Amino acid sequence: MIAQSYNYKRDYQAKQGKIGLFPKAAKQILIFAGVLSLAMDKKNSLHWGYLAGIISGITYGMNPLFGVPVINKGLDVNSLLFYRYGLATLLMLAFMLVAKKQIRITRKQFGLMAILGILFTGCSITLFEAYKYIPSGVATSILYVYPIMVALIMMLFGQFPSWRTWISIFAGVAGAVLLSVKGEGGFIDWKGIVLVVASGLCYTLFIVIANQSKQIKALPSLTLTFYCFFIGSIMLFCLSGFGVKLNPVPDAISWLNVLGLAVLPTAVATITLAASTKAVGATKTSVLGILEPLTAIFIGTFVFHEAFTVNVALGVVLILFAILFMILTEKKA
C-alpha cells in the first residue's frame, strides 16, 4: 500500500509539474488531493475511500479548533467566514485547474447554485454564531441531527419515514435535549440552541435541493463545492457592506487559524468527502462522518476545557445511536 501511494504521488507530480504560485503548505495540500483523486481510479480504491471518509469526518470536526480562538479575539463571524471561504475558493480553483476538473456550468445550474450557496453559507454563519453561546462540541453534536431533519422534510415529497426512522428521530431529539441541559441544572443559552437548529435546517434544505434537482445531480461534487464556496464568499462580502464592515484578522496566530480553517475543515474535508462518496458510497461515508461530532467534543473537552458532564455523554450516545441506527437499517443508500 505504501509503495503504491508513492507511485501515485510520482505519477501526479510528473503530470502536473511544479506549482510555483502557491505557498509550500498549499502546494502539499493540492498534491495530496490530486494523489487521492488518482487513487480513486485504482483497484484498491475501496481502501482509499475508507481513509478519505475518516479524514473527512475528523477534519470537519476541527471547525471549533480553528474558529473559536479567532472569534474569542474579537473577529466577527462574517469577516472570519469571508476569509475562510475566500481562501478555500482559491485553493479549490487551483486544484480544479491543475487536475483539469469541470468548472463551466449552465445559467440554470448557476441559479440553483446561488440558492445552495446561500444555504451553505447560512449554515456556517449560524453555527459559528452559536459558538458564542454554547460549548462548541455540544453545538456540533446537535447540528449532526440534520439527517433526521432530512427525513422529516422528505415527508412533504410523499416519502414517509419508516418505524426505524421514527426511532432515530425520537432518539436524536432526546439526545439534543440532554445536550442542552447544564450539569448543575437548568438549560444552556437558548440562543445557541436556536442558532444550531437554524444551521441544521440550512444544511438540510441544501441536501434536499441537491438531491431533488437533476441539474445539480449532473454536476461533479468538486464543481458543486467550488461554487458553494465562491457564492458564499460573494454573499459574505455583501453582508460586510461590500468590504466596508470587513474587519482585519487580529494577528499572525489568528491568520494561521484562518488558514487552517480554510484548508482542513473546508477544502481538505470537502475533497476527501467527495472522494470517499465516490469510492465507498454515500451510506458508508455518512457512517464515517460520525467522527465529526466526536472530534468536536474531543476538542471542546481537551483544548477548550469545556465540561464533559454525564448528560453530555448520554446526549452524544443517543445522537450517535439515532444516526447509526437510521443509516444502517436503511435498505437503500
For each residue, the residues with C-beta under 8 A, 3 or more apart:
1: 4 5 44 47
2: 5 6
3: 6 7
4: 1 7 8 42 44
5: 1 2 8 9 35 39
6: 2 3 9 10
7: 3 4 10 11
8: 4 5 11 12 35 38 39 42
9: 5 6 12 13 31 35
10: 6 7 13 14
11: 7 8 14 15 38
12: 8 9 15 16 31 34 35 38
13: 9 10 16 17 31
14: 10 11
15: 11 12
16: 12 13 19 34 98 99
17: 13
18:
19: 16 22 27 30 94 98
20:
21: 94
22: 19 26 27 30 94
23: 26 27
24: 27 28
25: 28 29 259 263
26: 22 23 29 30 91 94 263
27: 19 22 23 24 30 31
28: 24 25 31 32
29: 25 26 32 33 91 263 267 268
30: 19 22 26 27 33 34 91 94 95 98
31: 9 12 13 27 28 34 35
32: 28 29 35 36 268
33: 29 30 36 37 95 99 267 268 271
34: 12 16 30 31 37 38 95 98 99
35: 5 8 9 12 31 32 38 39
36: 32 33 39 40 48 52 271 272 275
37: 33 34 40 99 271 275
38: 8 11 12 34 35 41 42
39: 5 8 35 36 42 44 45 48
40: 36 37 45 48 49 275 278 279
41: 38 45
42: 4 8 38 39 45 48
43:
44: 1 4 39 47 48
45: 39 40 41 42 48 49 279
46: 49 50 279 280
47: 1 44 50 51
48: 36 39 40 42 44 45 51 52 275 279
49: 40 45 46 52 53 275 276 278 279 280 284 285
50: 46 47 53 54 276 279 280 284 288
51: 47 48 54 55
52: 36 48 49 55 56 272 273 275 276 279
53: 49 50 56 57 272 273 276 280 284 285 288 289
54: 50 51 57 58 288 291
55: 51 52 58 59 268 269 272
56: 52 53 59 60 268 269 270 272 273 276 285 288 289
57: 53 54 60 61 288 289 290 291 292 295
58: 54 55 61 62 291 292 295
59: 55 56 62 264 265 268 269 272
60: 56 57 63 265 269 273 289 292 295
61: 57 58 140 265 291 292 293 294 295 296 298 299
62: 58 59 65 66 260 264 265 295 299
63: 60 66 67 127 128 136 140 261 265 296
64: 67 68 131 136 137 139 140 296 299 300 304
65: 62 68 260 299 303
66: 62 63 69 70 257 258 260 261 264 265
67: 63 64 70 71 80 128 131 257 261
68: 64 65 71 72 131 136 304
69: 66 72 73 253 254 257
70: 66 67 73 75 80 249 250 254 257 258 261
71: 67 68 74 75 77 80 128 131 132
72: 68 69
73: 69 70 250 251 254
74: 71 250
75: 70 71 79 80 247 249 250 254
76: 79 80 247
77: 71 80 81 125 128 129
78: 81 82 125 236 239 240 245 246
79: 75 76 82 83 240 245 246 247 249
80: 67 70 71 75 76 77 83 84 128 258 261
81: 77 78 84 85 121 124 125 128 232 236
82: 78 79 85 86 233 236 237 240 246
83: 79 80 86 87 249 258 262
84: 80 81 87 88 124 258 261 262 266
85: 81 82 88 89 121 124 229 232 233 236 262 266
86: 82 83 89 90 233 262
87: 83 84 90 91 258 259 262 263
88: 84 85 91 92 229 262 263 266 267
89: 85 86 92 93 226 229 230 233
90: 86 87 93 94
91: 26 29 30 87 88 94 95 262 263 267
92: 88 89 95 96 222 225 226 229 267 270 271
93: 89 90 96 97 103 226
94: 19 21 22 26 30 90 91 97 98
95: 30 33 34 91 92 98 99 101 222 267 271
96: 92 93 99 100 101 102 103 222 223 226
97: 93 94 100 103
98: 16 19 30 34 94 95
99: 16 33 34 37 95 96
100: 96 97
101: 95 96 220 222 223
102: 96 105 219 220 222 223
103: 93 96 97 223 226
104:
105: 102 109 110 113 219 223 227
106: 109 110 215
107: 110 111
108: 111 112 215
109: 105 106 112 113 215 216 218 219
110: 105 106 107 113 114 227
111: 107 108 114 115
112: 108 109 115 116 209 213 215 216
113: 105 109 110 116 117 216 224 227 228 231
114: 110 111 117 118 231
115: 111 112 118 119 209
116: 112 113 119 120 206 209 210 216 224 227 228 231
117: 113 114 120 121 227 228 230 231 232 234 235
118: 114 115 121 122 231 232 235
119: 115 116 122 123 202 203 205 206 209
120: 116 117 123 124 202 203 206 228 231 232
121: 81 85 117 118 124 125 228 231 232 235 236
122: 118 119 125 126 198 199 202
123: 119 120 126 127 199 200 202 203 206
124: 81 84 85 120 121 127 128 199 232
125: 77 78 81 121 122 128 129
126: 122 123 129 130 195 196 198 199 202
127: 63 123 124 130 131 139 140 143 195 196 199
128: 63 67 71 77 80 81 124 125 131
129: 77 125 126 132 133 195
130: 126 127 133 134 139 191 192 193 195 196 199
131: 64 67 68 71 127 128 134 136 139
132: 71 129 192
133: 129 130 188 189 191 192 195
134: 130 131 138 139 180 188 189 192 193 196
135: 138 139 188 300 304 306 307
136: 63 64 68 131 139 140 296 299 300 304 306
137: 64 140 141 293 296 297 298 299 300 301 306 312
138: 134 135 141 142 179 180 188 297 300 306 312 315
139: 64 127 130 131 134 135 136 142 143 192 196 296
140: 61 63 64 127 136 137 143 144 292 293 296 297
141: 137 138 144 175 179 293 296 297 315 316 319
142: 138 139 145 176 179 180 193 196 197 200 319
143: 127 139 140 146 196 199 200 203 293
144: 140 141 147 289 290 292 293 319 323
145: 142 148 149 172 173 175 176 200 319 322 323
146: 143 149 150 200 203 204 207
147: 144 150 151 168 286 323 326 327
148: 145 151 152 165 168 169 172 173 322 323 326
149: 145 146 152 153 200 201 204
150: 146 147 153 154 204 207 208
151: 147 148 154 155 161 165 168 169 326
152: 148 149 155 161 169
153: 149 150 156 157 204 205 208
154: 150 151 157 159 161 208
155: 151 152 158 159 160 161
156: 153
157: 153 154 212
158: 155
159: 154 155
160: 155
161: 151 152 154 155 165 166 169
162: 165 166
163: 166 167
164: 167 168 325 326 329 330
165: 148 151 161 162 168 169 326
166: 161 162 163 169 170
167: 163 164 170 171 322 325
168: 147 148 151 164 165 171 172 322 323 325 326
169: 148 151 152 161 165 166 172 173 322
170: 166 167 173 174
171: 167 168 174 175 318 319 321 322 325
172: 145 148 168 169 175 176 318 319 322 323
173: 145 148 169 170 176 177
174: 170 171 177 178 318
175: 141 145 171 172 178 179 314 315 316 317 318 319 321 322
176: 142 145 172 173 179 180 315 319
177: 173 174 180 181 315
178: 174 175 181 311 312 314 315 318
179: 138 141 142 175 176 311 312 315 316 319
180: 134 138 142 176 177 187 188 193
181: 177 178 185 186 187 188 311
182: 185 186 187 188 309
183: 307 309 310 311 312
184:
185: 181 182
186: 181 182
187: 180 181 182 190 193
188: 133 134 135 138 180 181 182 192 193
189: 133 134 192 193
190: 187 193 194
191: 130 133 194 195
192: 130 132 133 134 139 188 189 195 196
193: 130 134 142 180 187 188 189 190 196 197
194: 190 191 197 198
195: 126 127 129 130 133 191 192 198 199
196: 126 127 130 134 139 142 143 192 193 199 200
197: 142 193 194 200 201
198: 122 126 194 195 201 202
199: 122 123 124 126 127 130 143 195 196 202 203
200: 123 142 143 145 146 149 196 197 203 204
201: 149 197 198 204 205
202: 119 120 122 123 126 198 199 205 206
203: 119 120 123 143 146 199 200 206 207
204: 146 149 150 153 200 201 207 208
205: 119 153 201 202 208 209
206: 116 119 120 123 202 203 209 210
207: 146 150 203 204 210 211
208: 150 153 154 204 205 211 212
209: 112 115 116 119 205 206 212 213 216
210: 116 206 207 213 216 217 224
211: 207 208 217
212: 157 208 209
213: 112 209 210 216 217
214: 217 218
215: 106 108 109 112 218 219
216: 109 112 113 116 209 210 213 219 224
217: 210 211 213 214
218: 109 214 215
219: 102 105 109 215 216 223 224
220: 101 102 223 224 274
221: 224 225 273 274 277 278
222: 92 95 96 101 102 225 226 271 274
223: 96 101 102 103 105 219 220 226 227
224: 113 116 210 216 219 220 221 227 228
225: 92 221 222 228 229 270 271 274
226: 89 92 93 96 103 222 223 229 230
227: 105 110 113 116 117 223 224 230 231
228: 113 116 117 120 121 224 225 231 232
229: 85 88 89 92 225 226 232 233 266
230: 89 117 226 227 233 234
231: 113 114 116 117 118 120 121 227 228 234 235
232: 81 85 117 118 120 121 124 228 229 235 236
233: 82 85 86 89 229 230 236 237
234: 117 230 231 237 238
235: 117 118 121 231 232 238 239
236: 78 81 82 85 121 232 233 239 240
237: 82 233 234 240 242 243 246
238: 234 235 242
239: 78 235 236
240: 78 79 82 236 237 243 244 245 246
241: 244 245 246
242: 237 238
243: 237 240 246
244: 240 241
245: 78 79 240 241
246: 78 79 82 237 240 241 243
247: 75 76 79
248:
249: 70 75 79 83 254 255 258
250: 70 73 74 75 254
251: 73 254 255
252: 255 256
253: 69 256 257
254: 69 70 73 75 249 250 251 257 258
255: 249 251 252 258 259
256: 252 253 259 260
257: 66 67 69 70 253 254 260 261
258: 66 70 80 83 84 87 249 254 255 261 262
259: 25 87 255 256 262 263
260: 62 65 66 256 257 263 264
261: 63 66 67 70 80 84 257 258 264 265 266
262: 83 84 85 86 87 88 91 258 259 266 267
263: 25 26 29 87 88 91 259 260 266 267 268
264: 59 62 66 260 261 267 268 269
265: 59 60 61 62 63 66 261 268 269
266: 84 85 88 229 261 262 263 269 270
267: 29 33 88 91 92 95 262 263 264 270 271
268: 29 32 33 55 56 59 263 264 265 271 272
269: 55 56 59 60 264 265 266 272 273
270: 56 92 225 266 267 273 274
271: 33 36 37 92 95 222 225 267 268 274 275
272: 36 52 53 55 56 59 268 269 275 276
273: 52 53 56 60 221 269 270 276 277 285 289
274: 220 221 222 225 270 271 277 278
275: 36 37 40 48 49 52 271 272 278 279
276: 49 50 52 53 56 272 273 279 280 284 285 288
277: 221 273 274 280 281 282 285
278: 40 49 221 274 275
279: 40 45 46 48 49 50 52 275 276
280: 46 49 50 53 276 277 284 285
281: 277 284 285 333
282: 277 285 286 333
283: 286 287 327 330 333
284: 49 50 53 276 280 281 287 288
285: 49 53 56 273 276 277 280 281 282 288 289
286: 147 282 283 289 323 327
287: 283 284 290 324 327 328
288: 50 53 54 56 57 276 284 285 291
289: 53 56 57 60 144 273 285 286 292
290: 57 144 287 293 294 320 323 324
291: 54 57 58 61 288 294 295
292: 57 58 60 61 140 144 289 295 296
293: 61 137 140 141 143 144 290 296 297 316 319 320
294: 61 290 291 297 298 316 320
295: 57 58 60 61 62 291 292 298 299
296: 61 63 64 136 137 139 140 141 292 293 299 300
297: 137 138 140 141 293 294 300 301 308 312 316
298: 61 137 294 295 301 302
299: 61 62 64 65 136 137 295 296 302 303 304
300: 64 135 136 137 138 296 297 303 304 306
301: 137 297 298 304 305 306 308
302: 298 299 305
303: 65 299 300
304: 64 68 135 136 299 300 301
305: 301 302
306: 135 136 137 138 300 301
307: 135 183 312
308: 297 301 312 313
309: 182 183 312 313
310: 183 313 314
311: 178 179 181 183 314 315
312: 137 138 178 179 183 297 307 308 309 315 316
313: 308 309 310 316 317
314: 175 178 310 311 317 318
315: 138 141 175 176 177 178 179 311 312 318 319
316: 141 175 179 293 294 297 312 313 319 320
317: 175 313 314 320 321
318: 171 172 174 175 178 314 315 321 322
319: 141 142 144 145 171 172 175 176 179 293 315 316 322 323
320: 290 293 294 316 317 323 324
321: 171 175 317 318 324 325
322: 145 148 167 168 169 171 172 175 318 319 325 326
323: 144 145 147 148 168 172 286 290 319 320 326 327
324: 287 290 320 321 327 328
325: 164 167 168 171 321 322 328 329
326: 147 148 151 164 165 168 322 323 329 330
327: 147 283 286 287 323 324 330
328: 287 324 325
329: 164 325 326
330: 164 283 326 327 333
331:
332:
333: 281 282 283 330
